[in-house]
């Protein structure tokens, strides 16, 4: 059993999101466990589980629909993106190894490039060079800077054409361990506060290990957000991240409104933690990977 969590650059057009979800559901043996969309990020995250064949079919079906329906030339959103299908990670679950996911990432990456003529970069455990290990390094410059970036030494894609797809950009495919996409909304509209807090909490800024963070404005609500990926919840627990953000925001006299988990989360990540402690908007049993897998059988 392998998990895949594709991120697609569309979070506003409900018909497009539903069409992509429908394409996944039509693949025999693929289980769509969750779909989460955000209008400010203009991004959707699909959580899919299955064995090797079905998970490959689901990834290809998702790319086919997204490429047909998304044009990055007109896409605007708060979240950085390189492609219509921005990132496709594979995560080992029961009976699967990281090596299995690395092999699958390379096979699916090559298939996406060949079938859709989209440049593909490999990242994390599937990366072919140290410069491509971290997703943020590959994504730097975004879609708008991609053509120039691809012409610089060291940035030819791992698969596919040497120039961006005109509407779909490029896709990043990889293998990784489970991570938690975790956002904390602050009770202010001052983006400089969120930027300072994000800088203080993220690993690259000398903050918490295994935390990637950026500041986002939620224009539709008039507030700001610290948007994070927690790449090792065992070493840096989610409650520690919450308390650190709370403390840093308080330096500017700002409180936390709420937090949210995007997609699903391993049960162990929330062991002994209540939704109230994290001010979580939604922490039903359907947010837990293990519960959702069991219910999908």
Buried (B, 14 or more C-beta within 10 A) or exposed (E): BBBBBBBBBBBBBEEBBEBBBEBBEEBEEBBBBBBBBBBBBBBBBBBBBBEBEBBBBBBBBBBBBBBBBBBBEEBEBBBBBBBBBBBBBBBBBEEBEBEBBBBBBBEBBBBBBEEBBBBBBBBBBBBEEEEBBBBEEBBEBBBEEBBEBBEEEEBEBBBBBEBBBEBBBBBBBBBBBBBBBBBBBBBBBBBEBBBBBBBBBBBEEEBBEBBBBBBBBBEEEEBBBBBBBBBBBEEBBBBBBBBBBBEBBEEBEBEBBBBBBBBBBBEBBBEEBEBEBBBBEEBEEEBBBBBBBEEEE
